[in-house]
Amino acid sequence: MHLRFYPTDSYLLSIARMVDDAVQSASASKIEVLDFAILNEVSEVHCTEKQMSRYGRRFMSFFQACPNGFRCLTSLSLWALSCSTSFYGLCDSGRNSVLKIDASPCSQLRTLRMIFCSYIKVELVHVPKLESVDCDTWVGVNPPVYFGCVPLLDKIRFSSTCLKMQQPFVLSSWLSTVPTLTSLHLDFQYEMVWIMPEEPKKLFPIFRNLKDVYLYNISNDSGLDWTLFVLEGAPSLKSFHVKISHHICGGDGFEHNAGSSNVVWEASSDIIKHKNLRLLDIIGFETEENLIKYIRLAIQRAIALQRIHLHEKEPCEDCDDIYLNTPSLSRTRFPNNEQEKDLLREQLLQGFSSSIEIILGCY
């Protein structure tokens, strides 16, 4: 069962009772999927704290009227909400709200999504069957989520810009209780990188099972060399995906973003030879010297690399208009004929194994 709705007062309780009755009449073993997506009528970007609190109160009314439904819930998505009463344990309200999920051992919750919710922090105290967490844009301090007892959690996706009040943090402390992680997706939304590079030995305990990493929407000003600290700390990694932002068309409308900056990173004194990485995938590749050096650095470390896939950057009409109207701005480009592609392959593989397949294609 998939339920997607706006928490309007007129129909809220009737929907809750209908769902609760349906779940109660069904055998719990027959309910394989029960998915609630609680939406907000106002765009999350323009939603005020007052509106978030109002929708949060309505959500709590729905929760209290649907106990059987939440007991069997497998997936929960929250859009632009702030609550003031208890949902699996919740304290404070408004700007200082903290969402605490402390589920019972029989909880079926496997997927949690939070989109532009105004919680200062989310504490996953005990969620025994949780497998996936997706958090898109937070307004509190970094890091936004505390992981307690989440023994099955293996997929994490976090996406946000970094505000001036937020300080970058280290992954080894933040994810220290999630040794089951197999997939990590971090999206920096074209702004400052909000994680800090660290030594591989600190990452080994939490990254030992990591298979897939996505580092997306990295500002071109931040460079890419620093991303290799993740590769060095994840010995089982098989695919490494990077997406670069080349946008020159302005910000995202938030006045308090921290901007972009270069990330300070020093390679390990002992060059680590990665034995499991098979794929290096880069979106937003352009024929820049720094990018060519970065790929060669990755090849040097990933001795089992089989394929490199380079994609052209995503189209942006606003950026194209700026380039068109500002002839003084120079722009690099993606190789678009076979001669240029062959030349690039030679540059990348010079001195390395020619068995690595390099695919150059549009995004």
C-alpha positions in Angstrom: 0.0 0.0 0.0 1.4 3.4 -1.0 -0.3 6.5 0.5 0.8 9.9 -0.7 -1.2 12.9 0.7 -1.3 16.5 1.9 -2.1 16.7 5.6 -5.2 19.0 5.3 -7.6 19.2 8.2 -10.7 18.4 6.2 -9.7 14.8 5.4 -6.8 14.0 7.7 -8.6 11.9 10.4 -10.9 10.1 7.9 -7.8 9.0 5.9 -6.0 7.9 9.1 -9.0 5.8 10.3 -9.5 4.3 6.9 -5.9 3.2 6.6 -5.8 2.0 10.2 -8.9 -0.1 9.7 -7.5 -1.6 6.5 -4.2 -2.6 8.2 -6.0 -4.0 11.3 -8.2 -6.2 9.1 -5.3 -7.5 7.1 -2.8 -10.1 8.4 0.4 -8.4 9.4 2.4 -11.0 7.5 0.5 -10.1 4.3 1.6 -6.4 4.4 4.9 -6.4 2.6 4.9 -2.6 1.8 3.2 0.2 3.6 4.5 3.6 2.4 3.5 7.0 3.8 4.6 10.1 2.0 3.4 13.2 4.0 3.6 16.2 1.6 3.4 20.0 2.1 1.2 22.1 -0.1 3.8 24.9 -0.1 7.1 24.6 -1.9 9.8 23.6 0.7 12.0 26.5 -0.5 9.3 29.1 0.4 7.8 27.3 3.4 7.9 29.4 6.6 8.6 28.0 10.1 4.9 28.6 11.0 3.7 26.6 8.0 6.1 23.8 8.9 4.9 23.7 12.5 1.3 23.6 11.3 1.9 20.7 9.0 3.9 19.0 11.7 0.9 19.2 14.1 -1.4 17.8 11.4 1.1 14.9 10.8 1.1 14.2 14.6 -2.7 14.0 14.5 -2.5 11.6 11.7 0.0 9.5 13.5 -2.1 9.3 16.7 -5.2 8.3 14.7 -3.4 5.5 12.8 -1.5 3.4 15.4 -1.9 0.1 13.5 -0.7 1.7 10.3 2.5 3.1 11.8 3.2 -0.2 13.6 3.4 -1.9 10.1 4.9 1.1 8.3 7.9 0.1 6.0 8.6 3.5 4.4 8.1 7.1 5.6 8.7 10.3 3.7 8.4 13.8 5.3 8.3 17.1 3.4 8.9 20.4 5.1 7.6 19.5 8.5 8.3 20.6 12.1 6.6 18.8 15.0 5.9 19.5 18.6 4.7 16.3 20.1 5.8 12.6 20.2 6.5 10.5 17.1 8.4 7.5 18.3 9.7 10.1 20.8 10.0 13.8 19.8 10.9 16.8 21.9 10.8 20.6 21.6 9.2 22.5 18.8 9.7 25.1 16.1 13.3 26.2 15.5 14.6 23.8 18.2 12.7 20.7 17.3 14.6 17.4 17.6 13.1 14.3 15.9 13.8 11.1 17.8 12.8 7.8 16.4 13.1 5.0 19.1 11.1 2.2 17.5 10.0 -1.0 19.1 11.8 -4.3 18.2 8.8 -5.2 16.0 9.0 -2.0 13.9 9.0 -2.7 10.2 10.4 0.7 9.1 13.0 0.2 6.4 13.2 3.5 4.6 13.2 7.1 5.9 13.2 10.2 3.8 13.3 13.8 5.2 13.0 16.6 2.6 13.6 20.2 3.9 12.4 19.5 7.4 13.2 22.1 10.1 14.6 19.8 12.7 17.8 20.9 14.4 18.7 17.2 14.7 17.3 13.8 13.9 18.2 11.1 16.4 17.7 7.5 15.2 18.0 6.0 18.6 16.7 2.5 17.8 15.3 1.5 14.4 16.1 -2.2 14.1 15.1 -2.8 10.4 16.0 0.5 8.9 18.0 0.0 5.7 18.0 3.4 3.9 18.1 7.0 5.0 17.7 10.0 2.7 18.0 13.5 4.0 17.7 16.4 1.6 18.5 19.9 3.0 18.8 20.6 6.7 18.9 23.9 8.6 20.6 22.8 11.9 24.2 22.2 12.8 26.3 19.5 11.1 26.0 16.6 11.1 22.2 16.6 11.0 21.5 13.0 11.9 22.7 10.9 14.9 22.8 7.2 14.3 22.2 5.0 17.3 21.2 1.3 17.0 20.6 0.8 13.2 22.0 -2.7 12.7 20.7 -3.1 9.1 21.4 0.4 7.7 23.4 0.1 4.5 22.3 3.0 2.2 22.8 6.6 3.1 22.0 9.7 0.9 22.6 13.2 2.2 22.1 16.4 0.1 22.4 20.0 1.1 24.2 23.3 0.8 26.4 24.4 3.7 25.3 27.5 5.6 27.7 29.9 7.2 26.8 28.6 10.7 27.6 25.0 9.8 31.1 23.6 10.2 32.4 20.7 8.1 32.6 17.4 9.9 34.4 14.0 9.7 32.7 10.9 8.5 34.5 8.5 10.9 32.8 10.1 13.9 29.4 10.6 12.3 29.1 7.1 10.9 30.9 5.2 13.6 27.8 3.2 14.5 27.1 2.2 10.9 29.6 -0.5 10.0 27.1 -2.2 7.6 27.2 0.7 5.1 27.4 -0.5 1.4 26.3 2.7 -0.5 27.1 6.3 0.4 25.7 9.2 -1.7 26.7 12.8 -0.7 25.4 15.8 -2.7 27.0 19.2 -2.0 24.6 21.1 -4.2 27.3 23.2 -6.0 28.5 24.8 -2.7 31.1 24.3 -0.1 32.0 20.7 0.8 30.7 19.9 4.2 32.8 16.9 5.1 36.5 16.9 6.0 39.2 14.6 4.5 40.8 12.2 7.1 43.3 9.4 7.4 42.3 6.0 5.9 42.9 4.1 9.1 40.1 6.1 10.7 37.7 5.2 7.9 38.5 1.5 7.7 36.1 0.4 10.5 33.0 2.1 8.9 34.0 1.7 5.2 35.0 -1.9 5.2 31.8 -3.0 3.5 31.3 0.1 1.3 30.8 -0.9 -2.4 29.4 2.2 -4.1 30.2 5.9 -3.5 28.6 9.0 -5.1 30.1 12.4 -4.5 27.8 14.7 -6.4 27.6 18.4 -7.4 31.0 19.4 -6.3 31.9 23.0 -7.0 34.7 23.3 -9.6 36.4 25.6 -7.2 36.8 22.8 -4.6 38.9 20.6 -6.9 38.7 16.8 -6.9 41.9 15.4 -5.5 40.4 15.4 -1.9 37.8 12.8 -3.0 40.5 10.2 -3.1 40.5 10.0 0.7 37.3 8.1 0.4 38.9 5.7 -2.0 41.9 5.2 0.3 39.6 4.4 3.3 37.2 2.0 1.5 39.2 -1.2 0.5 36.1 -3.0 -0.8 34.9 -0.2 -3.0 33.9 -1.3 -6.5 32.4 1.8 -8.1 33.3 5.5 -7.6 31.0 8.2 -9.0 31.8 11.9 -9.1 29.8 14.8 -10.5 31.3 18.2 -11.0 29.5 21.5 -11.1 30.7 24.1 -13.7 27.8 26.5 -13.1 28.4 30.2 -13.5 24.8 31.2 -13.4 24.5 32.2 -9.8 23.3 30.7 -6.5 20.3 28.8 -5.4 18.4 31.6 -3.7 19.8 31.1 -0.1 21.5 34.2 1.3 23.4 32.4 4.0 25.3 29.8 2.1 28.9 29.3 3.0 30.0 29.6 -0.6 32.6 27.3 -2.2 36.2 26.7 -1.3 39.1 24.4 -2.0 39.3 21.4 0.3 42.7 20.8 1.9 43.9 17.2 1.5 47.3 15.5 1.6 47.8 12.1 0.1 48.9 9.3 2.5 52.6 9.0 3.0 52.4 5.4 1.7 50.6 5.3 -1.6 47.7 2.9 -1.1 47.0 0.4 -3.9 43.3 -0.2 -4.2 42.6 -3.8 -5.3 38.8 -3.8 -5.8 37.8 -0.6 -7.6 36.5 -1.5 -11.1 34.6 1.7 -12.2 35.5 5.4 -12.1 32.5 7.4 -13.3 32.8 11.2 -13.8 29.9 13.5 -14.8 30.8 17.0 -15.9 34.2 16.1 -17.4 36.0 18.8 -19.4 39.4 18.8 -20.9 41.1 20.6 -18.1 44.7 19.8 -16.9 43.5 19.4 -13.3 40.9 16.8 -14.2 43.4 14.8 -16.3 45.8 14.8 -13.4 43.1 13.7 -11.1 42.1 10.7 -13.2 45.8 9.7 -13.6 46.1 9.9 -9.8 43.1 7.6 -9.4 44.5 5.2 -11.9 47.8 5.1 -10.0 46.0 4.1 -6.8 43.3 1.8 -8.3 45.4 -1.1 -9.7 42.4 -3.2 -10.6 40.5 -0.5 -12.5 38.7 -1.8 -15.5 36.6 1.1 -16.8 36.5 4.9 -16.8 33.3 6.5 -17.9 33.5 10.3 -18.6 30.2 12.2 -19.2 29.7 15.6 -20.6 28.3 18.1 -18.1 24.6 18.5 -17.8 23.1 21.3 -20.1 22.2 24.6 -18.5 20.4 27.2 -20.5 21.3 30.0 -18.0 25.0 29.2 -18.2 24.8 29.1 -22.0 23.2 32.5 -22.1 26.0 34.0 -20.0 28.7 32.5 -22.2 26.9 33.7 -25.3 26.6 37.3 -24.0 30.1 37.5 -22.5 32.6 36.7 -25.2 35.5 37.3 -22.8 34.6 34.2 -20.8 36.5 31.2 -21.9 35.0 27.7 -21.6 36.5 24.3 -21.9 34.6 21.6 -23.7 34.1 17.9 -23.9 36.0 16.1 -26.7 33.5 15.6 -29.5 35.3 13.8 -32.3 37.2 10.5 -32.4 40.6 12.2 -32.9 40.1 14.3 -29.7 38.9 11.2 -27.8 41.8 9.1 -28.8 44.2 11.8 -27.8 42.6 12.1 -24.4 42.8 8.3 -23.9 46.5 8.5 -24.7 47.0 11.3 -22.2 45.2 9.4 -19.4 46.8 6.0 -19.9 50.4 7.1 -20.7 52.6 4.8 -18.5 49.6 2.7 -17.3 47.9 -0.4 -18.5 46.2 0.0 -21.8 43.6 -2.6 -20.8 41.5 0.0 -19.0 38.5 0.9 -21.1 37.8 4.6 -21.4 34.2 5.5 -22.5 33.5 9.1 -23.5 29.8 9.8 -23.9 27.2 12.4 -23.2 25.5 12.6 -19.8 
